[in-house]
């Protein structure tokens, strides 16, 4: 578990990242694919923290690489899950995402789509979403985290602005695998670009992503510069 800022930590699960926000316990943002619970708990323990202190889960989107272990972790800890209403409906039915997926251009995206997504089951273990979150909601964590509804990758995708740390947990609005680029798939890529620019209108110094490395130093300006003309 790598510390990104005062309150935010990143856990690499291989093909995807999860995040922990530390403040009066731990908030887990995204849960990785199915069977990721032990990896997440081990990473938290290695950082000298207690997985039993996780008191809520926030999902940036319903796709199986982000919500795949939500039911397992919820069942183990008995904690509530937060998600946007549009994707909460999918999680509760065990549906991984809206089809068809639209792959993004580029050889890296082509490889990832064909190797990991194209033939993978579009399903997750169903679980109840306790709280529906909406655009501009302020969650009482780390001095106030703003929910930014950022559809495109999925209809109910959200990014989370940790204002006190000047960090955007960007989810899959885009990726930072080998530099900033599209995420591998979108329901609506043009809407996804608008969502990147919507998020970039906020001020944040660091952005972290579901896929790839943190973007540091005037991150909102870098996102705007990359995606403004796409």
VOBA-1610 file (N, C-alpha, C; in pm, whole numbers, padded with zeros to 5 digits, always signed):
BEGIN
Unk+00086-00118+00000Unk+00000+00000+00000Unk+00089+00123+00000Unk+00078+00203-00104Unk+00166+00318-00122Unk+00092+00447-00087Unk+00153+00526+00001Unk+00089+00651+00042Unk+00103+00756-00067Unk-00011+00814-00107Unk-00015+00915-00212Unk-00018+01055-00153Unk-00088+01071-00042Unk-00103+01200+00024Unk-00130+01174+00172Unk-00166+01276+00246Unk-00185+01259+00390Unk-00288+01151+00421Unk-00397+01148+00345Unk-00506+01057+00376Unk-00523+00942+00277Unk-00463+00952+00159Unk-00493+00861+00049Unk-00378+00763+00023Unk-00415+00636+00008Unk-00319+00529-00022Unk-00366+00453-00145Unk-00271+00405-00224Unk-00302+00324-00342Unk-00257+00180-00321Unk-00345+00087-00355Unk-00313-00055-00350Unk-00314-00108-00493Unk-00200-00159-00538Unk-00192-00218-00671Unk-00234-00364-00663Unk-00335-00399-00743Unk-00384-00537-00747Unk-00347-00604-00878Unk-00247-00549-00945Unk-00204-00603-01073Unk-00267-00527-01187Unk-00384-00575-01232Unk-00448-00512-01347Unk-00529-00389-01310Unk-00547-00363-01180Unk-00630-00252-01137Unk-00581-00205-00999Unk-00615-00081-00967Unk-00580-00025-00836Unk-00706-00007-00751Unk-00690-00026-00622Unk-00789+00015-00523Unk-00725+00123-00437Unk-00807+00193-00359Unk-00756+00304-00279Unk-00814+00299-00138Unk-00737+00349-00045Unk-00780+00360+00094Unk-00768+00505+00136Unk-00873+00555+00199Unk-00871+00689+00258Unk-00875+00670+00409Unk-00776+00722+00478Unk-00765+00705+00623Unk-00817+00829+00694Unk-00925+00811+00771Unk-00981+00920+00849Unk-01091+00861+00936Unk-01069+00854+01066Unk-01166+00789+01156Unk-01201+00650+01104Unk-01100+00571+01084Unk-01115+00441+01021Unk-01069+00448+00876Unk-01102+00348+00800Unk-01056+00338+00662Unk-01177+00329+00569Unk-01171+00407+00462Unk-01268+00396+00353Unk-01199+00328+00236Unk-01258+00221+00185Unk-01202+00150+00070Unk-01273+00197-00056Unk-01195+00247-00152Unk-01250+00291-00281Unk-01216+00185-00385Unk-01319+00117-00432Unk-01310+00006-00527Unk-01249-00117-00460Unk-01280-00233-00518Unk-01247-00359-00450Unk-01174-00459-00539Unk-01134-00416-00659Unk-01065-00508-00748Unk-01158-00615-00803Unk-01100-00710-00874Unk-01175-00820-00932Unk-01215-00921-00825Unk-01287-01023-00866Unk-01325-01131-00776Unk-01201-01192-00711Unk-01212-01227-00585Unk-01103-01290-00508Unk-00988-01194-00477Unk-01018-01065-00470Unk-00914-00967-00434Unk-00911-00933-00286Unk-01006-00985-00209Unk-01015-00947-00067Unk-00885-00974+00008Unk-00828-01092-00008Unk-00708-01126+00066Unk-00591-01036+00028Unk-00579-01002-00099Unk-00473-00911-00144Unk-00489-00773-00079Unk-00611-00725-00077Unk-00638-00594-00019Unk-00609-00596+00131Unk-00659-00696+00201Unk-00637-00704+00345Unk-00488-00719+00377Unk-00416-00798+00297Unk-00272-00817+00321Unk-00196-00687+00301Unk-00232-00612+00198Unk-00165-00483+00173Unk-00188-00386+00288Unk-00309-00385+00341Unk-00341-00297+00454Unk-00262-00339+00577Unk-00252-00469+00602Unk-00176-00518+00718Unk-00028-00484+00704Unk+00028-00500+00583Unk+00170-00470+00563Unk+00201-00324+00587Unk+00101-00239+00571Unk+00118-00096+00598Unk+00098-00063+00745Unk+00079-00166+00827Unk+00065-00145+00971Unk-00075-00103+01013Unk-00173-00130+00928Unk-00310-00092+00959Unk-00397-00217+00966Unk-00519-00200+01012Unk-00607-00313+01039Unk-00724-00315+00941Unk-00738-00420+00861Unk-00852-00427+00768Unk-00987-00418+00837Unk-00994-00456+00964Unk-01120-00445+01038Unk-01163-00299+01056Unk-01070-00207+01032Unk-01103-00064+01044Unk-01171-00010+00919Unk-01182-00090+00812Unk-01258-00047+00694Unk-01405-00035+00736Unk-01462+00084+00722Unk-01600+00105+00766Unk-01698+00137+00654Unk-01647+00148+00530Unk-01733+00168+00416Unk-01658+00139+00288Unk-01731+00110+00182Unk-01676+00092+00048Unk-01744+00194-00043Unk-01665+00262-00125Unk-01720+00348-00231Unk-01676+00290-00364Unk-01771+00270-00455Unk-01739+00219-00587Unk-01741+00333-00688Unk-01634+00345-00766Unk-01634+00445-00873Unk-01719+00400-00991Unk-01731+00267-01010Unk-01816+00214-01116Unk-01843+00066-01090Unk-01936+00010-01169Unk-01984-00126-01144Unk-01903-00233-01214Unk-01805-00197-01296Unk-01735-00298-01375Unk-01667-00401-01284Unk-01654-00525-01332Unk-01607-00634-01245Unk-01468-00614-01186Unk-01382-00534-01252Unk-01248-00512-01196Unk-01250-00408-01084Unk-01363-00343-01062Unk-01376-00246-00953Unk-01471-00293-00844Unk-01573-00368-00883Unk-01674-00411-00786Unk-01671-00561-00758Unk-01573-00632-00815Unk-01573-00777-00811Unk-01564-00838-00672Unk-01500-00769-00579Unk-01489-00823-00442Unk-01573-00746-00341Unk-01663-00660-00391Unk-01745-00580-00301Unk-01833-00667-00211Unk-01901-00765-00270Unk-01989-00850-00191Unk-01911-00930-00087Unk-01793-00979-00125Unk-01711-01058-00033Unk-01666-00974+00086Unk-01617-00855+00059Unk-01567-00768+00167Unk-01684-00720+00254Unk-01793-00683+00190Unk-01912-00643+00266Unk-01958-00757+00357Unk-01958-00881+00305Unk-02001-00995+00384Unk-01909-01023+00501Unk-01780-01000+00482Unk-01683-01025+00589Unk-01692-00920+00699Unk-01707-00794+00660Unk-01698-00684+00757Unk-01834-00626+00796Unk-01938-00657+00720Unk-02070-00604+00751Unk-02078-00453+00735Unk-02022-00400+00627Unk-02013-00255+00609Unk-02097-00211+00490Unk-02135-00083+00485Unk-02217-00033+00374Unk-02133-00003+00250Unk-02201-00009+00135Unk-02139+00026+00007Unk-02210+00148-00049Unk-02130+00240-00103Unk-02179+00360-00167Unk-02153+00350-00317Unk-02250+00392-00400Unk-02230+00397-00544Unk-02334+00490-00605Unk-02303+00541-00723Unk-02402+00622-00795Unk-02521+00535-00831Unk-02640+00593-00832Unk-02761+00515-00852Unk-02761+00439-00984Unk-02703+00497-01090Unk-02705+00431-01221Unk-02625+00300-01220Unk-02513+00297-01149Unk-02434+00175-01142Unk-02472+00088-01022Unk-02531+00149-00920Unk-02579+00070-00807Unk-02680-00034-00853Unk-02763+00002-00949Unk-02864-00090-01000Unk-02800-00214-01063Unk-02684-00196-01128Unk-02613-00309-01187Unk-02551-00397-01079Unk-02487-00336-00981Unk-02420-00412-00875Unk-02522-00498-00801Unk-02638-00443-00777Unk-02739-00518-00701Unk-02794-00637-00781Unk-02783-00630-00914Unk-02827-00741-00999Unk-02713-00833-01039Unk-02590-00798-01001Unk-02475-00879-01039Unk-02435-00864-01184Unk-02468-00750-01244Unk-02432-00722-01383Unk-02304-00639-01385Unk-02205-00685-01460Unk-02075-00619-01459Unk-02070-00486-01530Unk-02151-00468-01635Unk-02148-00343-01709Unk-02245-00348-01826Unk-02273-00232-01881Unk-02365-00223-01994Unk-02292-00260-02123Unk-02353-00347-02201Unk-02294-00391-02327Unk-02366-00323-02444Unk-02296-00305-02558Unk-02159-00353-02584Unk-02054-00257-02529Unk-01936-00310-02497Unk-01821-00227-02465Unk-01765-00171-02595Unk-01716-00048-02590Unk-01655+00016-02707Unk-01506+00036-02680Unk-01420-00046-02739Unk-01275-00034-02714Unk-01221+00099-02766Unk-01124+00151-02695Unk-01058+00275-02735Unk-00946+00247-02835Unk-00906+00347-02914Unk-00796+00327-03009Unk-00663+00310-02937Unk-00566+00253-03009Unk-00431+00235-02954Unk-00399+00089-02930Unk-00273+00053-02954Unk-00230-00087-02945Unk-00241-00140-02802Unk-00208-00058-02702Unk-00217-00102-02562Unk-00361-00135-02527Unk-00453-00047-02567Unk-00594-00072-02539Unk-00644-00196-02613Unk-00596-00216-02735Unk-00637-00334-02811Unk-00592-00461-02740Unk-00469-00461-02691Unk-00415-00579-02622Unk-00494-00606-02494Unk-00517-00502-02414Unk-00588-00519-02286Unk-00730-00568-02311Unk-00795-00508-02410Unk-00934-00546-02438Unk-00943-00693-02480Unk-00858-00733-02570Unk-00865-00869-02622Unk-00816-00973-02521Unk-00719-00935-02438Unk-00663-01030-02342Unk-00746-01043-02215Unk-00806-00932-02170Unk-00867-00932-02037Unk-01016-00905-02033Unk-01071-00842-02136Unk-01208-00794-02126Unk-01304-00867-02219Unk-01263-00887-02342Unk-01354-00932-02448Unk-01430-01058-02410Unk-01361-01155-02352Unk-01425-01284-02323Unk-01450-01306-02173Unk-01428-01204-02093Unk-01447-01221-01949Unk-01596-01213-01915Unk-01640-01284-01811Unk-01782-01281-01773Unk-01825-01140-01732Unk-01937-01097-01784Unk-01988-00964-01751Unk-02081-00976-01630Unk-02023-01022-01519Unk-02105-01046-01400Unk-02021-01031-01274Unk-02089-01004-01165Unk-02027-00998-01032Unk-02123-01064-00934Unk-02076-01085-00811Unk-02166-01135-00707Unk-02257-01021-00663Unk-02388-01038-00672Unk-02479-00927-00636Unk-02463-00889-00489Unk-02480-00760-00463Unk-02483-00715-00324Unk-02561-00584-00315Unk-02611-00556-00197Unk-02694-00439-00175Unk-02607-00314-00164Unk-02651-00208-00229Unk-02588-00076-00215Unk-02668+00002-00111Unk-02602+00039-00002Unk-02673+00106+00108Unk-02701+00253+00079Unk-02609+00318+00007Unk-02620+00462-00015Unk-02597+00495-00162Unk-02695+00564-00222Unk-02681+00616-00357Unk-02618+00755-00349Unk-02508+00776-00419Unk-02442+00906-00417Unk-02465+00976-00550Unk-02462+01110-00547Unk-02496+01190-00664Unk-02393+01300-00685Unk-02397+01360-00803Unk-02307+01469-00837Unk-02312+01579-00731Unk-02195+01624-00689Unk-02177+01734-00593Unk-02208+01696-00448Unk-02240+01571-00422Unk-02251+01529-00282Unk-02116+01550-00212Unk-02121+01586-00085Unk-02001+01597-00003Unk-02007+01488+00103Unk-01912+01396+00096Unk-01906+01288+00193Unk-01819+01330+00310Unk-01862+01306+00435Unk-01789+01354+00552Unk-01668+01268+00586Unk-01572+01270+00495Unk-01448+01194+00510Unk-01332+01288+00480Unk-01230+01286+00564Unk-01108+01367+00540Unk-01140+01513+00514Unk-01233+01566+00590Unk-01266+01708+00577Unk-01366+01738+00467Unk-01412+01636+00396Unk-01511+01656+00291Unk-01461+01609+00156Unk-01521+01503+00104Unk-01487+01451-00028Unk-01603+01481-00122Unk-01575+01547-00233Unk-01679+01582-00329Unk-01696+01473-00433Unk-01820+01433-00454Unk-01854+01337-00558Unk-01871+01412-00690Unk-01803+01366-00794Unk-01817+01425-00927Unk-01870+01315-01020Unk-01993+01332-01067Unk-02050+01234-01160Unk-01981+01249-01295Unk-01918+01143-01339Unk-01834+01147-01460Unk-01871+01033-01554Unk-01989+01038-01615Unk-02033+00928-01703Unk-01950+00922-01831Unk-01960+00807-01894Unk-01886+00783-02018Unk-01826+00645-02016Unk-01736+00621-01922Unk-01686+00485-01903Unk-01801+00395-01860Unk-01880+00444-01768Unk-02008+00383-01734Unk-02104+00495-01697Unk-02232+00464-01707Unk-02334+00568-01687Unk-02331+00625-01546Unk-02293+00542-01450Unk-02291+00586-01311Unk-02151+00603-01255Unk-02053+00629-01341Unk-01916+00648-01294Unk-01904+00775-01211Unk-01826+00768-01103Unk-01796+00887-01023Unk-01646+00897-00999Unk-01599+01020-00991Unk-01467+01051-00940Unk-01485+01115-00803Unk-01381+01109-00721Unk-01388+01159-00583Unk-01276+01260-00560Unk-01313+01381-00523Unk-01216+01487-00498Unk-01190+01499-00348Unk-01070+01459-00306Unk-01029+01471-00166Unk-00968+01610-00152Unk-01051+01706-00116Unk-01011+01847-00122Unk-00894+01878-00030Unk-00896+01822+00090Unk-00791+01855+00187Unk-00653+01813+00138Unk-00647+01712+00052Unk-00520+01659+00003Unk-00490+01702-00140Unk-00586+01773-00203Unk-00573+01813-00344Unk-00549+01690-00433Unk-00630+01585-00408Unk-00619+01458-00480Unk-00753+01425-00545Unk-00750+01387-00672Unk-00866+01333-00740Unk-00849+01183-00756Unk-00942+01107-00697Unk-00949+00963-00725Unk-01035+00951-00850Unk-00968+00931-00964Unk-01032+00950-01094Unk-01101+00825-01146Unk-01078+00710-01084Unk-01139+00588-01135Unk-01096+00562-01278Unk-01194+00541-01366Unk-01166+00507-01505Unk-01212+00616-01602Unk-01206+00742-01560Unk-01235+00847-01658Unk-01131+00844-01769Unk-01008+00805-01733Unk-00899+00782-01829Unk-00797+00695-01757Unk-00683+00672-01819Unk-00581+00586-01758Unk-00445+00655-01768Unk-00350+00605-01690Unk-00213+00660-01692Unk-00114+00544-01690Unk-00128+00455-01789Unk-00041+00338-01796Unk+00095+00371-01857Unk+00094+00423-01979Unk+00217+00471-02044Unk+00187+00614-02088Unk+00173+00700-01991Unk+00126+00835-02017Unk-00027+00839-02016Unk-00080+00959-02008Unk-00225+00977-02007Unk-00286+00930-02138Unk-00396+00859-02128Unk-00463+00809-02248Unk-00606+00773-02211Unk-00684+00740-02315Unk-00817+00687-02290Unk-00810+00565-02198Unk-00919+00542-02124Unk-00936+00411-02062Unk-00965+00310-02173Unk-00947+00181-02145Unk-00956+00080-02250Unk-01094+00072-02313Unk-01200+00085-02234Unk-01335+00079-02288Unk-01420+00194-02233Unk-01522+00229-02308Unk-01623+00326-02266Unk-01759+00279-02315Unk-01862+00318-02244Unk-01997+00308-02300Unk-02015+00417-02405Unk-01958+00535-02377Unk-01969+00650-02467Unk-01840+00731-02452Unk-01747+00714-02545Unk-01615+00776-02528Unk-01622+00929-02534Unk-01705+00984-02620Unk-01715+01130-02628Unk-01769+01189-02499Unk-01867+01122-02440Unk-01916+01165-02309Unk-01807+01148-02204Unk-01727+01043-02218Unk-01615+01023-02126Unk-01514+01136-02131Unk-01485+01187-02251Unk-01393+01300-02265Unk-01451+01424-02196Unk-01581+01447-02214Unk-01645+01560-02147Unk-01634+01546-01995Unk-01641+01423-01947Unk-01630+01400-01803Unk-01488+01425-01752Unk-01387+01388-01832Unk-01249+01421-01794Unk-01235+01572-01779Unk-01289+01646-01876Unk-01277+01793-01872Unk-01359+01853-01759Unk-01472+01791-01728Unk-01552+01835-01613Unk-01472+01820-01485Unk-01409+01705-01467Unk-01326+01684-01347Unk-01207+01779-01345Unk-01149+01804-01463Unk-01029+01889-01470Unk-01058+02035-01441Unk-01185+02073-01440Unk-01220+02211-01403Unk-01204+02234-01253Unk-01193+02126-01175Unk-01164+02139-01033Unk-01013+02151-01015Unk-00972+02204-00900Unk-00830+02218-00869Unk-00782+02097-00791Unk-00680+02029-00842Unk-00616+01921-00768Unk-00475+01902-00821Unk-00384+01871-00732Unk-00244+01858-00768Unk-00208+01717-00811Unk-00281+01619-00759Unk-00252+01477-00786Unk-00379+01410-00834Unk-00367+01324-00933Unk-00477+01236-00974Unk-00430+01092-00968Unk-00515+01005-00918Unk-00486+00862-00916Unk-00596+00790-00994Unk-00560+00677-01053Unk-00645+00613-01152Unk-00666+00465-01120Unk-00774+00410-01174Unk-00796+00268-01162Unk-00688+00187-01231Unk-00628+00246-01334Unk-00525+00176-01411Unk-00408+00270-01436Unk-00293+00234-01380Unk-00173+00313-01402Unk-00124+00385-01278Unk-00031+00474-01299Unk+00040+00543-01191Unk-00024+00677-01159Unk+00003+00729-01037Unk-00045+00863-01004Unk+00013+00968-01097Unk-00063+01072-01121Unk-00020+01189-01198Unk-00001+01302-01098Unk+00122+01352-01089Unk+00154+01448-00983Unk+00195+01582-01043Unk+00158+01689-00972Unk+00197+01823-01012Unk+00099+01885-01109Unk+00009+01972-01059Unk-00092+02038-01143Unk-00166+01937-01230Unk-00211+01830-01168Unk-00271+01720-01243Unk-00394+01763-01321Unk-00474+01854-01264Unk-00594+01895-01338Unk-00557+01966-01468Unk-00452+02049-01466Unk-00409+02117-01588Unk-00356+02018-01691Unk-00288+01914-01645Unk-00235+01813-01738Unk-00348+01734-01804Unk-00451+01702-01728Unk-00566+01634-01787Unk-00634+01723-01890Unk-00652+01850-01857Unk-00717+01942-01949Unk-00635+01955-02078Unk-00503+01967-02064Unk-00417+01983-02181Unk-00424+01860-02272Unk-00428+01740-02212Unk-00429+01617-02289Unk-00561+01597-02363Unk-00673+01625-02297Unk-00803+01585-02350Unk-00884+01697-02413Unk-00837+01821-02403Unk-00917+01934-02452Unk-00941+01928-02603Unk-00849+01871-02677Unk-00862+01872-02823Unk-00895+01736-02882Unk-00935+01640-02798Unk-00969+01507-02847Unk-01117+01498-02883
//
